Amino acid sequence: MSKIITVRLPEEISEKLDDLSLEIRRKKSFIIKSALEQYLDEYADYQIALDRLRDKQDKIITSEDLRKELEI
């Protein structure tokens, strides 16, 4: 099921969206949906990383230690 959301964009962003839409021959709604999906996925990864950094019991290892552990 889909929901309709209305968004106000600055003119500059709207023009870039129009240009991209014409260039890749996709609807603006497709571009916005794709951008939001990517942003939300990356934000979720960012939150996981922050949670791990704040977790005092989560061991932090150096890249050197990781290479040794993986025998790289």
N, C-alpha and C positions, 0 to 999 in steps of 0.2 A: 504494500500500500504506500502511496506517495502523499506527501503533504505539500501544500503551496506555502512558500515563504517569500515575503516581499523584502527587498533590501535596497537601501539608497546607497549609491556609489558616487564617489567624486567623479567629475567629468573625465579626468585624465585616465582613471582606471576603466571607466566605461568605454572610452575610445580604444584603449588597448585591448579590451575584451572584444569589441567589435572587429578590430583588425585581426586578432587571432582567430576569431570565428570564421572570418572570410578566408584567411590563409589556409586553415586546416579543414575547411568545409564541414564544420561541426556546429551544432547549436550552442548558443551561449550557456544554456542550462546544463549541457553536457560538460562544458569546460569548468563551470562553477562547481558542479557535483564532483568532478574528478579532483579538482583542487581541494575541496573540503575533505574528501576521503583521505587524500594524501596528508593533509595537515593534521587531521584527527589521528591517523596512524602514527605519524611522527611525534605528535604531542603525547600519545600514550607511551611510546618508547622513552621519551624524555622524562615522563613521570616515573617510570620504572627505574631509570638510571638515577634520578634524584632520590627515590626511596632507598635504593641500594647504597648510595653514598651516605645517607643519613643513618643507616642501620649499622650500629657500632659492632654488631656480631658478624657482619658480612666481611669476610677477609678480603682485603685489597692486595693484589699482587702486582708486581712490576711486569713490564713486557719481557724483560730478561728472564724472570722467574717462570713466566708462562712458556717461553721458548724452551727452557730447560725441562719443564714438566711435559711438554709435547714433543721433546727431542727434535727440535727444528734447528 
